[in-house]
Each structure stands twice: as C-alpha cells, then as structure tokens.
Amino acid sequence: MTVTLRRMNEADLIAVANLHAASWRATYADVLSAEYLAGPVEIDRMAAWAARAPELNNGHAVGWIAEAGEQSLAGFAYVIVHDDPEYGHLLDNLHVAPGRQSKGVGRQLLGALGAELAPRGTAEGVYLWVYASNVRAQAFYQRCGATCMEEVERVTVEGRPVLAYRYGWPSVGALQTGVTSG
C-alpha cells in the first residue's frame, strides 16, 4: 500500500481521535466494556487528543500521520519524548486503520519516528505498553525488533485492572535496525 507520511499537527487531531476510537473498538472488546466502546470512547478520545495539542507544539511529543489518498488516514504514531529516565521515549500510540493493517503502514510509521528521534540521540531507548490480549500487536513489535521487558497490571481508562507488557528497544538505533531488518 502506498502511503504518504507527514508530521502530525493540530489540524489532524479530530481524525486521529476518530481512528483511535475505531481501533479500540476493533481490538479491545475483551479489555473495554461494550457500553464504553459503543459511545463514550469517541468523546473520551476526542478529549484526550485535544489535550495533547500543546505537547505537539512544544516538542514534548512527536506524531506522524500515514495518509492513503487525499486525507484518508491510514494510521498514526505518537511518541512522548524523553518520557522515562530508564526506558526512554514512550511510543504512546501506534494505530493503523482496520482494513489497512499488515500492509507495512505500522512499520513505515515506526521508521519515521526512528528518523525523527535519531537526531536527539540514538542511545536512548523506546518503549510502549501492550495489553496481554493483543497478541497481534505483540507479534508486530517483535518482528520490528522489540523485546518484552516486563509484565505488569495496568488500569484501563475505565479503571479496570488488566495485564500488560512493556515492550521496547534499548535504543533508537535498535528501533531503526529492527524496523529495517524485521
């Protein structure tokens, strides 16, 4: 699939929130309640992404958009820069539109983030959280060179405990290598 990658900006946040909600509906029926996924997820994701606009503007976060055709959002990725002194940058979101998965979009977005983070130093790590039930995402990150670093109980947006894994790369350089060789 041919996609165009570009930096995320404030004008993208509504489309990003909509794709985020759609992705959660398609992936997290076993983690989030049917009631939440049927309605509040959209309002919740809109509010969450509206709150992130300052992060994009002040350099605390970077995001990338993958477009297929004119303004058709194929996916997005979002990293909080220098999030954790031990684990590094937090890949807080990577979502590919249902129906566009397994076509290289996620890998391209990871590559763009790696290239964006490299000038800030390639030695700092990159990590993310994946729910234990999301085996498809775990397999994707493993193919891209990430390893499971730990298993913990996290709390969902609804306040329910759920098992999650911290996946990551020991450095931005390792992320770049994993994306190109995996």
C-alpha positions as CSV (number, residue, x, y, z in Angstrom):
1,M,0.0,0.0,0.0
2,T,1.3,3.4,-0.9
3,V,1.0,5.9,1.8
4,T,2.3,9.4,2.4
5,L,3.9,10.1,5.7
6,R,4.0,13.5,7.3
7,R,4.3,15.1,10.7
8,M,1.1,15.3,12.8
9,N,-0.3,18.7,13.6
10,E,-3.2,20.1,15.5
11,A,-5.5,20.0,12.4
12,D,-5.1,16.2,12.4
13,L,-6.3,15.6,16.0
14,I,-10.0,15.0,15.2
15,A,-9.2,12.4,12.5
16,V,-6.6,10.9,14.9
17,A,-9.2,10.7,17.7
18,N,-11.7,9.0,15.4
19,L,-9.2,6.4,14.2
20,H,-8.1,5.8,17.8
21,A,-11.7,5.1,18.8
22,A,-12.2,2.8,15.8
23,S,-9.0,1.0,16.5
24,W,-10.1,0.4,20.1
25,R,-13.5,-0.9,19.0
26,A,-11.8,-3.4,16.6
27,T,-9.1,-4.5,19.1
28,Y,-10.3,-4.2,22.7
29,A,-13.7,-5.8,23.0
30,D,-12.1,-8.1,25.6
31,V,-10.5,-5.3,27.6
32,L,-13.0,-2.4,27.5
33,S,-16.8,-2.7,28.1
34,A,-19.3,-2.8,25.3
35,E,-21.0,0.2,26.8
36,Y,-17.8,2.3,26.7
37,L,-16.9,1.1,23.1
38,A,-20.5,1.9,21.9
39,G,-20.3,5.6,22.6
40,P,-18.1,7.2,25.3
41,V,-14.9,6.0,23.6
42,E,-15.3,8.7,20.9
43,I,-15.9,11.6,23.4
44,D,-13.0,10.3,25.6
45,R,-10.6,10.0,22.6
46,M,-11.6,13.5,21.4
47,A,-10.8,15.0,24.8
48,A,-7.6,13.1,25.1
49,W,-6.3,14.2,21.8
50,A,-7.4,17.8,22.3
51,A,-5.3,17.8,25.5
52,R,-2.3,16.7,23.5
53,A,-2.1,19.7,21.2
54,P,0.3,21.6,23.5
55,E,2.7,18.6,23.5
56,L,2.9,18.6,19.7
57,N,3.6,22.4,19.7
58,N,6.2,22.4,22.5
59,G,8.3,19.5,21.2
60,H,7.4,17.2,24.2
61,A,5.9,14.8,21.7
62,V,6.1,14.0,18.0
63,G,3.5,12.4,15.9
64,W,3.4,11.0,12.4
65,I,0.4,10.5,10.0
66,A,0.1,8.0,7.2
67,E,-2.3,9.0,4.5
68,A,-3.6,6.9,1.7
69,G,-5.1,9.1,-0.9
70,E,-6.3,12.6,-0.2
71,Q,-6.9,13.0,3.5
72,S,-7.6,9.3,4.1
73,L,-6.0,8.5,7.4
74,A,-4.3,5.1,7.1
75,G,-2.6,5.3,10.5
76,F,-0.7,7.4,13.0
77,A,2.0,7.1,15.6
78,Y,2.7,9.3,18.6
79,V,5.8,9.4,20.9
80,I,6.3,11.3,24.2
81,V,9.9,12.3,24.0
82,H,12.2,11.6,27.0
83,D,9.3,10.1,28.9
84,D,11.2,7.9,31.3
85,P,14.8,8.1,32.6
86,E,15.3,4.3,32.4
87,Y,13.2,3.3,29.3
88,G,13.4,6.5,27.2
89,H,10.8,7.7,24.7
90,L,7.3,6.4,25.1
91,L,5.6,5.1,22.0
92,D,2.2,6.0,23.4
93,N,0.1,5.3,20.3
94,L,0.5,3.4,17.0
95,H,-2.7,2.7,15.3
96,V,-3.4,1.5,11.7
97,A,-6.9,1.8,10.3
98,P,-8.8,-1.5,10.2
99,G,-8.5,-2.9,6.7
100,R,-5.1,-1.3,6.2
101,Q,-3.2,-3.5,8.7
102,S,-0.5,-5.9,7.6
103,K,0.4,-3.7,4.7
104,G,3.5,-2.0,6.0
105,V,1.9,1.1,7.4
106,G,2.9,0.5,11.0
107,R,6.5,-0.3,10.0
108,Q,6.6,2.9,8.0
109,L,5.3,5.0,10.9
110,L,7.9,3.4,13.2
111,G,10.6,4.2,10.7
112,A,9.5,7.8,10.5
113,L,9.6,8.1,14.3
114,G,13.0,6.5,14.5
115,A,14.3,9.0,12.0
116,E,12.7,11.8,14.0
117,L,14.2,10.7,17.3
118,A,17.7,9.9,16.0
119,P,19.0,13.5,16.0
120,R,18.1,13.7,19.7
121,G,20.5,10.8,20.3
122,T,20.4,7.2,19.2
123,A,21.3,5.7,22.6
124,E,18.1,6.5,24.4
125,G,15.5,3.6,24.4
126,V,12.0,3.5,23.1
127,Y,9.2,1.6,24.9
128,L,5.4,1.0,24.8
129,W,2.7,-0.8,26.6
130,V,0.7,-3.7,25.0
131,Y,-2.3,-5.4,26.6
132,A,-1.6,-9.2,27.1
133,S,-4.7,-10.0,24.9
134,N,-3.3,-8.0,22.0
135,V,-1.2,-10.8,20.6
136,R,-1.2,-9.3,17.1
137,A,0.5,-6.1,18.3
138,Q,3.0,-8.1,20.3
139,A,3.9,-10.2,17.2
140,F,4.3,-7.0,15.2
141,Y,6.6,-5.3,17.7
142,Q,8.7,-8.5,18.0
143,R,9.1,-8.6,14.2
144,C,10.3,-5.0,14.4
145,G,13.0,-6.0,17.0
146,A,11.3,-5.1,20.2
147,T,11.5,-7.4,23.2
148,C,9.2,-7.9,26.2
149,M,10.8,-6.1,29.1
150,E,8.2,-6.8,31.9
151,E,4.7,-7.9,32.7
152,V,2.6,-5.7,34.9
153,E,-1.0,-5.0,35.9
154,R,-2.2,-1.7,34.4
155,V,-5.5,0.1,34.7
156,T,-7.7,0.8,31.7
157,V,-9.5,4.1,31.0
158,E,-12.5,2.6,32.8
159,G,-10.4,1.8,35.9
160,R,-10.3,-1.9,35.4
161,P,-7.1,-3.8,36.0
162,V,-5.6,-5.6,33.0
163,L,-2.4,-7.5,32.3
164,A,0.0,-5.6,30.1
165,Y,3.5,-6.0,28.8
166,R,6.2,-3.3,28.4
167,Y,7.9,-3.8,25.0
168,G,10.8,-1.9,23.9
169,W,14.1,-1.3,22.1
170,P,17.2,-0.5,24.1
171,S,18.0,2.4,21.8
172,V,16.6,4.5,19.0
173,G,19.3,2.9,16.9
174,A,18.0,-0.6,17.8
175,L,14.5,0.6,16.8
176,Q,15.8,1.8,13.4
177,T,17.6,-1.5,12.8
178,G,14.6,-3.6,13.8
179,V,12.3,-1.7,11.5
180,T,14.5,-2.1,8.5
181,S,15.6,-5.7,9.1
182,G,12.4,-7.2,10.6
